[in-house]
Amino acid sequence: MRYKASKYNYNAPLGENEYVWMNGVSGSAFKANREVHAQVQAILADPNNCVSEQERPLHDQLVSLGFLVEENFDEIGFLKLRSRIARYGNEGLGLGIMLTLNCNFACPYCYQWRVNKWMNDETRQGLIKYVGKMMEHKRKLVIEWFGGEPLLDISGIKKLSEQFVQICKERGAQYEAGITTNGYLLTEPTARELARLGVRKAQITIDGPPDIHDKRRVLRDGRPTFDVILRNLEGAVKYIPSVGIRVNLDKTNSDRFPELLTYLAPLKERLFIGIASVVPVRAAQEYKEFCFLDCDFLRTRCNLEQLLKNEGFLSLRGTITD
Ligand SMILES: C[S@@+](CC[C@H](N)C(=O)[O-])C[C@H]1O[C@@H](n2cnc3c(N)ncnc32)[C@H](O)[C@@H]1O
């Protein structure tokens, strides 16, 4: 069998003697010391040049992780096909729904422009009709409630969810939903209601211990939100099976991440922690000076994911192996 290097291989230094390798098609990643890094580079540069017995295991691993692909494999064609299957196949329909672009928070780094716009009744009816039609050929409907802040329109979530659940019932299809929320309005009764409406996943952002979080994740009048969110989390984990905490890191808060874990420790078996970087895009462009360069973020995330593992927290990403 002849091989070529995938077009979607990436690597970045993690520190003095360590590199991380990623493949954008398979989603695989691994860490390599300087010596293995050099071997990987050599194999990828010339994958068919009679691999020695010593290099064979590494070569085989690069194949199984998708860093090496068969020479006649059309990666771009494969990606197009994968995207078309996801869009038009009968497996499932996935929709992200923004019922409002309004938000009760004013996070200084938010990439969205807050707009006082709400989905009107006509659009909602159109959406129900569209879902009804699409679900004639699908086995599963997956909805992500997004915003703005989606919980500003819990009644809209309720009305649409009930319709979606009904459509799925009639078609014998599975229904599942998730929500991306700042968590401020996610009281225990609301979490219970969301669970009743099929919400199985919630992602809530907490950016550090109280003094840090309360400078970044603030209400529109500047009031703090940490204590309310932490209290809400205790209720949410009772009803929503997968609650993820997203922590947005930049140069100003990454060193305080370990302290945040002490606040989350009592719930550690019920929460998934995901580390993200603040991205200076769209409305967040002025925040650029505080953002990490990609390679610095990668290094920080690797170290903090190791910390999560050592402390017994569940990570939202399990792809980086030692
Ligand atoms: C714009 S918010 C909308 C949903 C909801 N209001 C919330 O706070 O989760 C969606 C997600 O974007 C993240 N986010 C906002 N601005 C960001 C930025 N500049 N870089 C990275 N993530 C950002 C938030 O942490 C949140 O997880």
The ligand as an ORCA input file, in Angstrom:
! r2SCAN-3c Opt
* xyz 0 1
  C     -22.255     34.533     22.288
  S     -22.698     33.385     23.515
  C     -24.440     33.212     23.277
  C     -25.062     32.202     24.187
  C     -25.221     32.585     25.641
  N     -25.670     33.916     25.846
  C     -23.941     32.313     26.407
  O     -23.417     33.206     27.056
  O     -23.500     31.148     26.391
  C     -22.137     31.826     22.869
  C     -20.792     31.366     23.326
  O     -19.788     32.199     22.828
  C     -18.763     32.346     23.779
  N     -18.064     33.577     23.391
  C     -18.546     34.819     23.296
  N     -17.614     35.671     22.830
  C     -16.502     34.950     22.615
  C     -15.200     35.243     22.102
  N     -14.847     36.470     21.726
  N     -14.314     34.232     22.025
  C     -14.649     32.991     22.387
  N     -15.853     32.646     22.857
  C     -16.776     33.611     22.968
  C     -19.504     32.355     25.079
  O     -18.683     31.968     26.140
  C     -20.586     31.328     24.822
  O     -20.123     30.047     25.148
*
